[in-house]
Amino acid sequence: PGRVASDPKVIPLGSMIYVDSPIMGGIYQVFDTGGLIKGKIIDIFIPNYDMCMEFGRRVVKVKVLRYGFLGYPPQGDSAK
């Protein structure tokens, strides 16, 4: 719980993010890159199958609280 996967070109490993959603909203840390996670997509770890199916795939607002372990934003155009 509290962990997500993201595209490291958009949100690097170690970043702290806030997910604005009525279900599963809160603060998460990026701990994985995920093979199919490309672009502005995150994959939230949900340990319960029923909760996972209830949440499904949806659009959520994400605010980056800290980029990476050191706090630096990613380099390049994909971060815009």
C-alpha positions in Angstrom: 0.0 0.0 0.0 1.2 3.5 -0.8 3.2 2.4 -3.8 2.7 3.1 -7.5 4.4 2.4 -10.8 5.0 5.1 -13.4 7.0 6.0 -16.5 10.4 7.2 -15.2 10.6 9.7 -18.0 7.5 11.5 -16.6 7.6 10.7 -12.8 11.0 9.2 -11.7 11.5 6.5 -9.2 11.3 7.7 -5.6 8.9 10.5 -6.4 6.2 11.3 -3.9 2.8 12.0 -5.5 -0.7 12.9 -4.3 -3.6 11.1 -6.1 -6.8 13.1 -6.0 -9.6 10.4 -6.2 -12.5 9.5 -3.9 -11.3 5.9 -4.0 -7.6 5.2 -3.3 -6.8 8.9 -3.0 -3.8 9.9 -1.0 0.0 10.1 -0.9 2.0 7.5 -2.8 5.7 6.8 -3.6 6.9 5.7 -7.0 8.6 2.3 -6.5 8.3 0.6 -9.9 8.4 1.4 -13.6 6.1 -1.3 -14.9 6.7 -2.7 -18.3 3.5 -1.4 -19.8 3.4 2.0 -18.0 4.1 4.6 -20.7 3.5 8.3 -20.6 1.1 9.9 -18.2 -0.1 6.7 -16.6 0.3 5.4 -13.1 -0.4 1.9 -11.7 -1.6 2.0 -8.1 -0.8 -1.1 -6.0 -4.1 -2.3 -4.5 -3.6 -5.5 -2.4 -7.3 -6.5 -2.4 -8.8 -8.0 -5.6 -12.4 -6.7 -5.0 -11.0 -3.1 -4.3 -8.9 -3.4 -7.4 -11.9 -4.3 -9.5 -14.0 -1.5 -7.9 -11.3 1.1 -8.7 -10.7 -0.3 -12.2 -9.1 2.0 -14.8 -9.9 5.7 -14.4 -8.7 9.2 -14.9 -7.3 10.8 -11.7 -5.5 14.0 -10.9 -1.9 13.6 -9.8 0.2 16.2 -8.1 4.0 15.6 -7.8 5.1 16.5 -4.3 8.8 15.6 -4.8 10.6 14.4 -7.9 12.8 11.3 -7.4 14.8 10.6 -4.3 16.6 13.9 -4.6 13.8 16.2 -5.6 14.9 17.0 -9.2 12.4 17.0 -12.0 13.1 14.7 -15.0 15.1 16.1 -17.9 13.7 16.4 -21.4 10.4 17.3 -23.2 8.4 14.4 -21.8 8.2 16.0 -18.4 6.1 19.0 -19.7 
